[in-house]
Amino acid sequence: MRYYLIAGEASGDLHGSNLIRAIHEQDAHAEVRCWGGDRMEAAGATVAKHYRDLAFMGFVEVIAHLGTIMRNIDFCKKDILAWKPDVLVLIDYPGFNMRIAEWAKKQGMRIVYYISPQVWAWKEKRVLKIKRDVDKMLVILPFEVDFYNKWDYKVTYVGHPLIEVVSNEKNNVPAKPISDKPIIAILPGSRAQEIKVKLPIMLKMVKYFPDYCFVVAQASAQPDSLYKEMLGNEPVLLVKDQTYNLLKQARAGLITSGTATLETALFGVPQVVCYKGNPISFWLATKLVSVKYISLVNLIMDKPVVTELIQNALTEANLKAALTRLLQDETYKKELKQDYKILWHKLGDKKASSLAAAEIISLVSE
């Protein structure tokens, strides 16, 4: 069968790659074409468009790149029609993928959504569009089942794919030493615009903690030049394609909000969650978003497990205070590690990628 997957970010590329491997394991004749990245390509898919050309975040940024986005949507529709897949699999990335879902439904295509848009955070009524356009929704957060039930829409919980990814990394992949000093990990995000805003603030911590080695995780889709310009002469290491190796060795982390916060927690690393964006985009978001927290860790646990420094709160002084607490407050660290264990338990031990692949293949085989 022919599978067309669309992922628009680094996290979608990761989860998409594991899904592709699972599809190939269960369907020996599978052909996969995708919008994604290097991981999905390595897993056996032909990449029609790389996610580095798609990752725009924030209302102002999206408006500024609207022409590019609309051209991408048009190209995507033509590519799908030309390739004639048996099923279209959408991975998160809602601003783009929900448009494609509406169009594809009119073409009579089978549509699966893997990793639900965060409709529970804002614009809940988008569920009505999902019910209309999506044949099967596969969710990865336990509370999403109850949310969709409220809208009389049956979804399938497959578990969180990071559980199997992190478990494999912890149990089967030896750490490669990065530094003789204790390490503080800096994960400034995968998009150029967020890296440029947050990394300079994160780097201001170096002078306050000379006994630690600060290590920046470079996003695979971003060039070396983007980081080197900001690092300058700072005594900081830059590693590429080693994020998990870094997290296995880190004493603490300065982490950009998103999937990375959950990855960091699953590796048991104390963290400060950092977010800062375009002021207008952030103001608009505060008017539309209805969640208490920005990090997945706090959202899943439904309490402030990790410190979130958001927008104007992300200052040099606040970040220094939060990082000092992570490194020196033993009681806080003990409580944090215990909450991380509860978080892991909440996400369960399902093999998400295999279950998702089976659900997709089952739908197409009906």
SELUM-925767 format. One line per field, with one value per residue (C-alpha): residue number from 1; y, x, z; residue in one letter. Coordinates in Angstrom, 2 decimals, decimal comma. Layout:
<atoms>
num	NUM:...
north	Y:...
east	X:...
up	Z:...
residu	A:...
</atoms>
This chain:
<atoms>
num	1:2:3:4:5:6:7:8:9:10:11:12:13:14:15:16:17:18:19:20:21:22:23:24:25:26:27:28:29:30:31:32:33:34:35:36:37:38:39:40:41:42:43:44:45:46:47:48:49:50:51:52:53:54:55:56:57:58:59:60:61:62:63:64:65:66:67:68:69:70:71:72:73:74:75:76:77:78:79:80:81:82:83:84:85:86:87:88:89:90:91:92:93:94:95:96:97:98:99:100:101:102:103:104:105:106:107:108:109:110:111:112:113:114:115:116:117:118:119:120:121:122:123:124:125:126:127:128:129:130:131:132:133:134:135:136:137:138:139:140:141:142:143:144:145:146:147:148:149:150:151:152:153:154:155:156:157:158:159:160:161:162:163:164:165:166:167:168:169:170:171:172:173:174:175:176:177:178:179:180:181:182:183:184:185:186:187:188:189:190:191:192:193:194:195:196:197:198:199:200:201:202:203:204:205:206:207:208:209:210:211:212:213:214:215:216:217:218:219:220:221:222:223:224:225:226:227:228:229:230:231:232:233:234:235:236:237:238:239:240:241:242:243:244:245:246:247:248:249:250:251:252:253:254:255:256:257:258:259:260:261:262:263:264:265:266:267:268:269:270:271:272:273:274:275:276:277:278:279:280:281:282:283:284:285:286:287:288:289:290:291:292:293:294:295:296:297:298:299:300:301:302:303:304:305:306:307:308:309:310:311:312:313:314:315:316:317:318:319:320:321:322:323:324:325:326:327:328:329:330:331:332:333:334:335:336:337:338:339:340:341:342:343:344:345:346:347:348:349:350:351:352:353:354:355:356:357:358:359:360:361:362:363:364:365:366
north	0,00:3,62:5,90:9,70:11,29:15,00:16,25:19,88:19,97:18,15:16,27:15,15:13,93:11,82:10,29:9,93:8,00:5,45:5,15:4,51:1,73:0,16:0,39:-1,35:-4,09:-4,73:-4,13:-5,66:-3,90:-0,43:2,61:5,82:9,40:12,27:15,82:15,50:15,39:13,33:10,83:9,98:9,62:7,29:5,21:4,47:7,34:9,56:13,17:15,48:18,55:19,06:20,49:23,13:24,98:24,80:25,72:29,10:29,82:32,69:34,71:37,54:35,14:33,12:36,27:37,39:34,06:33,57:33,55:30,75:28,79:29,00:27,90:24,95:23,97:24,14:22,07:19,52:19,03:18,51:16,09:14,02:13,84:12,82:10,08:8,67:7,28:4,70:6,72:10,19:10,31:13,74:14,21:17,16:20,47:21,59:24,94:23,16:19,66:20,60:22,53:19,50:17,24:19,35:19,27:15,57:14,55:16,19:14,10:10,95:10,03:8,04:10,29:9,38:12,01:10,81:13,12:15,32:19,07:20,76:21,63:21,26:24,31:26,72:26,81:23,74:23,96:22,74:19,32:19,69:19,98:16,99:14,91:15,92:15,40:12,77:9,06:8,02:10,08:8,50:10,38:10,16:11,98:10,16:13,14:13,59:10,58:12,23:15,53:14,04:11,98:15,28:16,08:12,62:11,67:8,31:8,36:5,72:6,17:4,52:5,78:8,33:7,42:9,04:6,29:3,63:5,99:7,08:3,56:2,22:5,04:4,56:0,78:0,06:3,04:3,74:7,40:8,97:11,32:14,99:16,76:16,06:18,84:18,39:19,37:21,84:21,18:24,02:23,07:26,33:24,82:23,71:26,85:29,64:32,39:30,86:30,06:33,67:34,96:32,51:31,28:34,65:34,77:31,18:31,83:34,57:31,78:30,65:33,34:32,51:28,79:28,40:24,91:23,54:22,84:24,33:22,29:23,52:20,98:22,05:21,35:19,05:21,26:24,43:25,44:25,76:29,47:30,22:29,10:30,18:33,78:33,80:31,66:33,93:33,25:31,76:28,58:26,53:23,23:22,73:19,21:18,06:14,97:14,18:15,53:12,25:11,59:15,07:14,55:11,27:13,21:16,56:17,70:20,33:21,78:25,08:23,85:25,52:24,71:21,87:18,18:18,78:19,47:16,00:14,35:16,07:14,91:11,30:11,34:12,55:15,88:18,84:21,69:25,27:25,71:28,82:30,58:33,98:35,00:37,94:40,28:40,66:36,92:36,24:38,80:37,23:33,78:34,87:35,91:32,59:29,86:28,45:26,21:26,84:25,75:25,89:22,75:19,23:18,09:20,46:19,93:16,15:16,33:19,17:21,03:23,20:20,44:22,40:26,15:28,00:31,34:32,77:35,92:38,86:36,46:35,01:37,38:36,90:37,32:34,93:32,29:32,49:32,05:29,10:27,35:27,91:26,20:23,22:22,76:23,49:22,71:18,98:18,80:20,37:18,00:14,98:16,10:16,77:13,30:11,74:13,71:12,57:8,94:9,62:11,30:8,20:6,02:8,27:7,89:4,08:1,49:1,04:0,60:3,66:3,43:-0,21:0,37:3,45:1,54:-1,29:1,16:2,83:-0,45:-1,70:1,38:1,01:-2,72:-2,22
east	0,00:1,00:1,28:1,66:2,83:3,03:5,19:6,25:8,65:11,61:9,40:7,11:10,14:11,20:7,78:7,16:10,39:9,43:5,96:7,47:9,66:6,64:4,64:7,42:7,53:3,80:3,41:6,22:5,01:4,66:5,65:6,02:6,26:6,39:6,88:9,43:13,15:16,31:14,95:11,91:14,08:16,46:13,46:12,58:10,46:10,91:10,91:8,87:9,53:11,86:10,40:13,15:11,19:7,93:8,62:6,99:5,69:3,69:0,85:3,04:5,58:2,88:1,37:4,81:5,36:1,77:2,75:5,26:2,78:0,07:2,51:3,51:-0,14:-0,72:2,39:1,34:-2,10:-0,64:1,98:-0,62:-2,86:0,05:1,22:-2,27:-1,75:-4,03:-3,99:-2,92:-1,29:-1,09:1,36:0,58:1,38:-2,28:-2,19:-1,08:-2,44:-6,03:-6,21:-4,91:-7,38:-10,36:-9,21:-8,27:-11,65:-13,33:-11,08:-12,43:-9,15:-8,74:-7,25:-5,54:-4,31:-1,44:-0,64:-3,65:-3,63:-3,86:-7,51:-7,94:-5,70:-7,46:-10,21:-12,00:-14,56:-11,90:-13,00:-16,03:-13,72:-11,71:-14,91:-15,89:-12,53:-10,54:-11,42:-9,26:-7,59:-4,67:-3,85:-0,72:-1,75:-4,05:-6,30:-7,08:-9,42:-11,72:-11,51:-12,68:-15,36:-16,82:-17,34:-18,77:-15,78:-14,16:-10,36:-7,69:-5,03:-1,79:0,51:3,29:5,96:8,71:8,41:9,75:12,32:13,77:13,59:15,65:18,17:18,56:18,82:20,67:22,83:25,96:26,69:29,64:31,43:31,20:33,11:35,02:33,01:29,37:27,15:24,30:22,35:20,96:18,18:17,19:14,71:14,69:13,50:15,92:13,64:13,28:16,99:17,90:15,60:16,30:19,86:21,52:19,61:20,51:24,19:24,26:24,27:27,78:29,55:27,61:28,41:32,12:32,35:29,94:30,29:27,43:26,58:24,24:22,24:22,26:19,10:19,95:18,13:20,06:23,52:26,59:26,81:23,53:25,04:28,64:27,60:25,84:28,37:31,27:34,11:31,93:33,46:30,50:30,39:28,13:26,95:24,87:22,66:23,60:20,64:19,88:23,54:23,66:20,56:21,92:24,84:23,29:22,89:20,36:18,84:17,66:14,95:12,77:9,08:7,79:8,55:12,04:10,57:9,02:12,18:14,24:11,85:11,89:15,67:15,28:17,06:16,01:15,02:13,92:11,43:12,10:9,84:10,06:8,51:7,31:5,48:2,43:2,20:2,49:-0,20:-2,56:-1,80:-2,73:-6,15:-6,76:-5,02:-6,84:-4,23:-2,54:0,93:3,15:5,24:3,99:5,37:3,15:0,16:0,23:0,84:-1,67:0,58:3,75:6,37:8,99:9,64:8,34:9,93:7,65:8,08:8,93:9,73:12,61:15,28:18,89:18,11:15,15:17,00:20,00:17,75:15,91:19,10:20,70:17,71:18,03:21,69:21,65:18,23:18,39:14,83:13,46:15,51:14,22:10,61:11,20:12,64:9,65:7,23:9,16:8,56:4,84:4,88:6,45:3,79:0,99:2,23:2,28:4,33:2,44:4,45:2,94:4,53:3,54:0,01:-0,37:0,89:-1,55:-4,46:-3,49:-3,10:-6,39:-8,23:-6,80:-7,58:-11,26
up	0,00:-0,48:2,53:2,36:5,65:6,48:9,38:9,66:12,60:14,16:16,64:13,84:11,90:14,90:15,51:11,78:11,33:13,98:12,48:9,04:10,41:12,06:8,83:6,90:9,55:9,20:5,47:3,42:0,28:1,81:-0,23:1,77:0,56:3,02:4,08:6,85:7,45:7,55:10,07:7,98:4,91:6,78:7,87:4,26:2,94:-0,08:1,12:-1,09:1,10:4,07:7,26:7,48:4,77:6,72:10,35:10,97:14,47:15,88:14,35:13,04:11,55:9,80:8,28:7,10:5,33:4,15:0,47:1,05:3,15:0,50:-2,21:-0,05:0,42:-3,32:-4,05:-1,42:-2,96:-6,42:-5,10:-3,26:-6,32:-8,53:-6,14:-5,38:-1,86:-0,23:2,97:4,10:7,56:9,20:12,09:14,40:12,54:12,61:10,81:7,65:8,12:8,93:5,68:3,82:5,66:4,58:0,95:0,97:2,40:-0,59:-2,85:-1,18:0,52:3,75:6,43:9,71:12,18:14,37:17,32:17,77:17,28:20,67:20,19:23,96:24,38:22,04:19,42:20,79:18,02:15,60:16,83:14,56:11,55:12,74:13,08:9,55:7,85:9,78:9,55:12,51:15,23:17,10:20,31:22,47:25,67:28,10:28,84:25,13:25,14:27,69:25,86:22,57:24,34:25,49:21,81:21,05:18,90:19,45:19,26:19,83:22,51:21,34:24,09:23,79:21,21:23,29:25,91:23,56:22,02:25,38:26,83:23,93:24,26:28,02:27,91:24,69:23,73:25,83:26,57:24,76:27,18:26,23:29,04:32,26:33,93:35,04:32,13:31,72:28,52:26,42:24,00:22,28:19,82:16,20:14,40:13,49:14,78:18,27:18,52:17,76:20,50:23,33:22,92:23,74:27,06:27,87:27,16:29,80:32,40:31,45:33,46:36,64:36,68:35,79:37,31:34,70:31,00:28,99:25,89:23,16:21,17:17,54:15,55:12,65:10,15:11,13:9,84:12,06:11,22:13,03:16,34:15,94:15,42:18,79:20,67:19,77:22,21:24,95:26,49:25,27:23,37:20,36:19,52:16,56:16,42:20,02:21,98:23,74:24,44:25,97:28,11:29,46:30,94:31,91:35,53:34,46:31,31:29,87:27,55:24,94:25,36:23,21:22,86:24,28:27,73:27,80:26,45:29,14:31,86:30,62:30,86:34,46:33,93:36,13:33,79:33,36:30,52:28,44:25,97:24,34:21,05:19,01:21,46:19,23:18,57:22,29:23,15:20,64:22,03:25,56:24,23:22,50:24,50:27,50:29,18:32,53:31,43:28,37:28,92:28,23:31,58:33,55:31,25:31,65:35,40:35,76:38,17:38,03:38,18:36,24:36,30:33,24:32,32:29,68:27,58:29,89:32,74:30,70:32,00:32,98:36,69:36,69:34,72:37,04:40,10:38,55:37,47:40,89:42,48:40,12:40,99:44,73:46,21:46,96:48,29:45,12:42,94:44,88:44,45:40,76:40,15:41,92:39,74:36,66:37,69:38,02:34,60:33,02:34,65:33,35:29,78:30,13:28,31:25,04:21,83:20,22:16,78:16,26:17,53:15,31:12,27:12,96:13,23:9,95:8,08:9,50:8,23:4,73:4,67:5,52
residu	M:R:Y:Y:L:I:A:G:E:A:S:G:D:L:H:G:S:N:L:I:R:A:I:H:E:Q:D:A:H:A:E:V:R:C:W:G:G:D:R:M:E:A:A:G:A:T:V:A:K:H:Y:R:D:L:A:F:M:G:F:V:E:V:I:A:H:L:G:T:I:M:R:N:I:D:F:C:K:K:D:I:L:A:W:K:P:D:V:L:V:L:I:D:Y:P:G:F:N:M:R:I:A:E:W:A:K:K:Q:G:M:R:I:V:Y:Y:I:S:P:Q:V:W:A:W:K:E:K:R:V:L:K:I:K:R:D:V:D:K:M:L:V:I:L:P:F:E:V:D:F:Y:N:K:W:D:Y:K:V:T:Y:V:G:H:P:L:I:E:V:V:S:N:E:K:N:N:V:P:A:K:P:I:S:D:K:P:I:I:A:I:L:P:G:S:R:A:Q:E:I:K:V:K:L:P:I:M:L:K:M:V:K:Y:F:P:D:Y:C:F:V:V:A:Q:A:S:A:Q:P:D:S:L:Y:K:E:M:L:G:N:E:P:V:L:L:V:K:D:Q:T:Y:N:L:L:K:Q:A:R:A:G:L:I:T:S:G:T:A:T:L:E:T:A:L:F:G:V:P:Q:V:V:C:Y:K:G:N:P:I:S:F:W:L:A:T:K:L:V:S:V:K:Y:I:S:L:V:N:L:I:M:D:K:P:V:V:T:E:L:I:Q:N:A:L:T:E:A:N:L:K:A:A:L:T:R:L:L:Q:D:E:T:Y:K:K:E:L:K:Q:D:Y:K:I:L:W:H:K:L:G:D:K:K:A:S:S:L:A:A:A:E:I:I:S:L:V:S:E
</atoms>
